[in-house]
Amino acid sequence: MQVSQRLTKFVAAEEGVVTRAYRDPVGILTIGVGHTSAAGAPEVVVGMTITREQAFDILMVDLRKFMARCETAMPRAMDFEIEGATSFDFNTGAIHKASWVKFWSVGDDKQARGRFLLWNKAGGKRLRGLAARREREADIIFLNKWPGGGNDASTSKYDPDLALQLIELGHLRRLPDAPKSLRQFGASDVVSAVEAFQVKHNLVADGIVGPATRATLQRTLAAKRATRASGAAGLATGGGTLPLDSINSTTALAISASVIVAGLLLGWVYRNRGRLFGIRAKITDGEV
């Protein structure tokens, strides 16, 4: 079976075309149309760049390999079933262990599709974009239904989740008197914030949330949240440490409080000195 133009376009739309090496959400070096070293030559190294034409040449070689795997795992399958499975295997490398294939092989499409849609996680976390991709692939495999009108995931620019992510990373700031709604941000604000993020992380600063930018966003957010959670846990168990400035401030406050208390005590003793001397005399005389 030959690699069709519709499969090539579909996979390129899902993966995006990136001409500079980047790390995917779980940190694997990737280039072109989702190409990693695990798929074979060329090996992907840090700083590597290729042309768009080279990206599609590599994609064709990779697709042939994954298509052959799917033909072995799914004998007697129709062309469109192999094509959808090839996209799945290209993304997951799991055609030989995925349970949905067993249900497909006995004609239980309902169970097969349900199991197929469970493959929506990366690094143990469910990704909305990956879940949507599985839906599109499932439509191809089980319904021979191909997406129309273009579906290039590499050109998505604005959605509420993106704005929230940029706010969390400090690239978008809410105005003090602005409503809580994200509508305060225009598309140009979000694009500018994306460009600033891309510059900071040595990505192509085009304002487009393609595969490289999306993967870097996910990894940066995960690292930030992990650090925050670790710090909170440390402080909760007494294992956290305070910055030197905080220690100095705390020490100074404690000393000031001690001085104030000592002053108040001395003042009380002075005001009641007569009564205290009288009590002392009674104690000395044995009356108390």
Secondary structure by P-SEA (a helix, b strand, c coil): ccccaaaaaaaaaaaccccbbbbccccccccccccccccccccccccccccaaaaaaaaaaaaaaaaaaaaaacccccaaaaaaaaaaaaacccccccaaaaaaaacaaaaaaaaaaccccccccccaaaaaaaaaaaaaaccccccccccccccccccaaaaaaaaaacccccccccccccccccaaaaaaaaaaaaaaacccccccccaaaaaaaaaaaaaaaaaaaaaaaaaaaccccccaaaaaaaaaaaaaaaaaaaaaaaaaaaaaaaaaaaaaaaaaaccc
